[in-house]
Amino acid sequence: MQETYALHEGAFGRAVVLELRDDLIAHAHAEVQLALWLGGARVEGHVGQTLVPYSEHLALGTNTYESHDARLLDRSGPAIFLVLYIAKPWLDERRAATGRPFHFAAPGVPIDAAVRQGCWRLLDKIVSPHEHPGADLDAEVEALLQAAIESSTGPGRTDRPVSAAPALDRRLRAAIAYMREHVHEPIAVEDVASRVGLSRGHFFALFRDQLNTTPQVFWSAVRVEEAVRLLAHQEQPLTSVALDLGFSTPGNFSRFFREHMGVSPSRFRRAATGPAQHLLTGVS
């Protein structure tokens, strides 16, 4: 299968360009995400119950741990995306410095002139870094993210409420801590609920009401986050990464990673650890 993948990692998080050839199951990320469809097969996605049909005029924005998926509407070829994963420490720093919320008020993000120009400017610098020596990609990412957020809150938009994040229930905090501490074990979410003294129903209700997601989607996000860290910053073989994360076989890990990230673990590692971290094309 022919596959193209590009990655740039910076203080803001990650910017990736990928060919999506398969559907993505409902999943979430620790980061705020902005996904822009660049061409190829048509795609639609859900953020919770809201349907977002990707197009030249509409992107998708998700806040931290919001459940979302992607479905290819035809199989004539891959769909091409530019996706930003914006890390919480960077967002917190920018919020403090600018007073801006950096929060998507609606999952469907209209692609106006400012968003379109920011997208292509950033894309050019990611895939052709040799033509832009010393380019400030963090500044480009911030400009694109801010343009997208402003577009998502424009006139006529149906906004999600923006409020100061309430303190999480102590049992939910304990459950999240337990998941992170045991990310290398094949635990079940029902076991986590029992450990923090909650019934399965109450456990799911807490995740729904306070984080707008499910325990399973959150648990998968924690595992993906750790997988990305291991692939990008450790040299252990893929088989070891799979076993370290509690998967019974490397094949199960590869399928899990592709379903959540849209690219294989081996392709992600080559892009993340390559000398230039730019556009890579090959046969997988």
ZAMARGU-4260 file (C-alpha; in steps of 0.2 Angstrom, whole numbers, plus 5000, padded with zeros to 4 digits):
<rodrens>
0) 5000/5000/5000 | 5007/5017/4995 | 5007/5029/5010 | 5013/5047/5013 | 5015/5054/5031
5) 5023/5070/5038 | 5026/5075/5055 | 5033/5090/5064 | 5035/5091/5083 | 5037/5107/5093
10) 5033/5116/5109 | 5015/5117/5103 | 5013/5098/5101 | 5012/5089/5084 | 5007/5094/5067
15) 5005/5079/5055 | 5000/5076/5037 | 4993/5059/5033 | 4983/5049/5021 | 4968/5041/5029
20) 4964/5025/5021 | 4953/5017/5034 | 4939/5023/5046 | 4944/5029/5063 | 4934/5022/5078
25) 4927/5034/5092 | 4942/5040/5101 | 4950/5055/5110 | 4966/5064/5113 | 4974/5073/5128
30) 4977/5087/5116 | 4965/5100/5108 | 4964/5094/5090 | 4961/5103/5073 | 4959/5092/5058
35) 4958/5100/5040 | 4953/5090/5025 | 4965/5094/5011 | 4958/5083/4997 | 4955/5065/4991
40) 4941/5054/4997 | 4926/5062/5006 | 4925/5060/5025 | 4913/5064/5039 | 4915/5063/5058
45) 4906/5064/5074 | 4910/5074/5089 | 4899/5066/5102 | 4882/5067/5093 | 4886/5081/5081
50) 4890/5076/5063 | 4904/5086/5054 | 4905/5083/5035 | 4923/5088/5031 | 4925/5099/5015
55) 4935/5113/5008 | 4924/5124/5019 | 4923/5115/5035 | 4936/5107/5047 | 4934/5098/5064
60) 4939/5105/5081 | 4939/5095/5097 | 4943/5100/5114 | 4953/5089/5127 | 4946/5071/5128
65) 4931/5074/5117 | 4926/5058/5108 | 4926/5059/5089 | 4927/5047/5074 | 4930/5047/5055
70) 4921/5038/5041 | 4927/5037/5023 | 4912/5040/5012 | 4920/5032/4997 | 4935/5020/4994
75) 4942/5027/4978 | 4958/5033/4987 | 4964/5040/5003 | 4959/5056/5011 | 4973/5069/5015
80) 4973/5078/5031 | 4983/5091/5041 | 4980/5088/5059 | 4986/5098/5074 | 4988/5091/5091
85) 4990/5105/5103 | 4998/5101/5120 | 4990/5107/5136 | 5005/5115/5143 | 5008/5126/5128
90) 4989/5130/5128 | 4990/5135/5146 | 5005/5146/5143 | 4997/5155/5128 | 4980/5157/5138
95) 4990/5166/5152 | 5000/5176/5140 | 4986/5182/5128 | 4970/5180/5139 | 4962/5170/5124
100) 4952/5155/5128 | 4959/5143/5115 | 4943/5133/5116 | 4932/5127/5101 | 4914/5133/5104
105) 4908/5121/5090 | 4915/5105/5082 | 4912/5111/5065 | 4925/5125/5060 | 4921/5135/5045
110) 4936/5137/5034 | 4937/5156/5030 | 4950/5165/5021 | 4961/5167/5037 | 4960/5148/5041
115) 4963/5143/5023 | 4979/5154/5022 | 4985/5149/5039 | 4983/5130/5034 | 4993/5132/5017
120) 5006/5142/5025 | 5009/5130/5039 | 5008/5115/5027 | 5021/5122/5016 | 5033/5125/5030
125) 5030/5107/5036 | 5033/5098/5020 | 5046/5109/5013 | 5057/5114/5028 | 5073/5116/5018
130) 5064/5131/5009 | 5060/5139/5025 | 5076/5138/5036 | 5072/5145/5054 | 5053/5146/5051
135) 5044/5149/5067 | 5031/5135/5066 | 5025/5138/5084 | 5019/5156/5078 | 5011/5148/5062
140) 5002/5135/5073 | 4996/5148/5085 | 4990/5160/5071 | 4980/5145/5063 | 4973/5139/5079
145) 4967/5156/5084 | 4959/5159/5066 | 4950/5142/5068 | 4943/5146/5085 | 4937/5163/5079
150) 4929/5155/5064 | 4920/5142/5076 | 4913/5156/5086 | 4907/5167/5072 | 4889/5174/5069
155) 4875/5160/5068 | 4886/5147/5077 | 4878/5135/5089 | 4891/5136/5103 | 4895/5124/5117
160) 4896/5133/5134 | 4914/5139/5139 | 4917/5140/5157 | 4930/5138/5169 | 4934/5119/5171
165) 4925/5113/5187 | 4935/5103/5199 | 4933/5085/5195 | 4925/5073/5207 | 4938/5065/5218
170) 4934/5048/5212 | 4936/5053/5194 | 4953/5060/5198 | 4958/5044/5207 | 4952/5034/5192
175) 4962/5044/5180 | 4977/5043/5191 | 4975/5024/5191 | 4974/5023/5172 | 4990/5033/5170
180) 4999/5023/5183 | 4994/5007/5175 | 4995/5011/5157 | 5006/4996/5154 | 4993/4984/5160
185) 4978/4977/5151 | 4965/4983/5164 | 4947/4984/5161 | 4937/5000/5165 | 4925/4990/5176
190) 4940/4986/5187 | 4945/5004/5188 | 4927/5009/5193 | 4927/4995/5207 | 4944/5001/5213
195) 4937/5019/5216 | 4921/5013/5223 | 4909/5016/5209 | 4896/5006/5200 | 4898/5004/5182
200) 4883/5015/5178 | 4889/5029/5190 | 4907/5028/5183 | 4901/5030/5165 | 4889/5045/5171
205) 4904/5054/5179 | 4914/5053/5163 | 4900/5058/5152 | 4895/5073/5163 | 4912/5080/5168
210) 4923/5075/5153 | 4910/5073/5139 | 4917/5055/5135 | 4916/5037/5140 | 4929/5028/5152
215) 4934/5017/5137 | 4937/5031/5125 | 4947/5040/5139 | 4957/5024/5143 | 4961/5022/5125
220) 4967/5040/5124 | 4979/5037/5138 | 4986/5021/5130 | 4988/5031/5113 | 4997/5045/5122
225) 5009/5033/5130 | 5011/5024/5113 | 5016/5040/5104 | 5028/5044/5118 | 5037/5027/5116
230) 5037/5027/5097 | 5044/5045/5096 | 5056/5045/5110 | 5061/5027/5114 | 5071/5015/5103
235) 5063/4998/5109 | 5056/4987/5095 | 5038/4988/5090 | 5035/4971/5098 | 5042/4977/5115
240) 5031/4993/5114 | 5016/4982/5110 | 5019/4970/5125 | 5024/4985/5136 | 5006/4992/5133
245) 4998/4976/5137 | 4993/4970/5120 | 4994/4951/5117 | 5002/4953/5100 | 5010/4966/5089
250) 4996/4965/5076 | 4983/4969/5089 | 4994/4985/5094 | 4996/4990/5076 | 4977/4989/5073
255) 4973/4998/5088 | 4986/5012/5084 | 4980/5014/5066 | 4961/5014/5071 | 4965/5029/5083
260) 4979/5038/5073 | 4976/5034/5055 | 4993/5028/5052 | 5003/5012/5057 | 5016/5013/5072
265) 5030/5009/5060 | 5026/5024/5049 | 5023/5035/5064 | 5040/5031/5071 | 5049/5034/5054
270) 5041/5051/5053 | 5044/5055/5071 | 5062/5050/5072 | 5068/5054/5054 | 5082/5067/5053
275) 5071/5080/5045 | 5054/5075/5051 | 5046/5080/5035 | 5036/5072/5021 | 5040/5053/5019
280) 5033/5042/5005 | 5036/5023/5004 | 5028/5006/5002 | 5021/4998/5018
</rodrens>
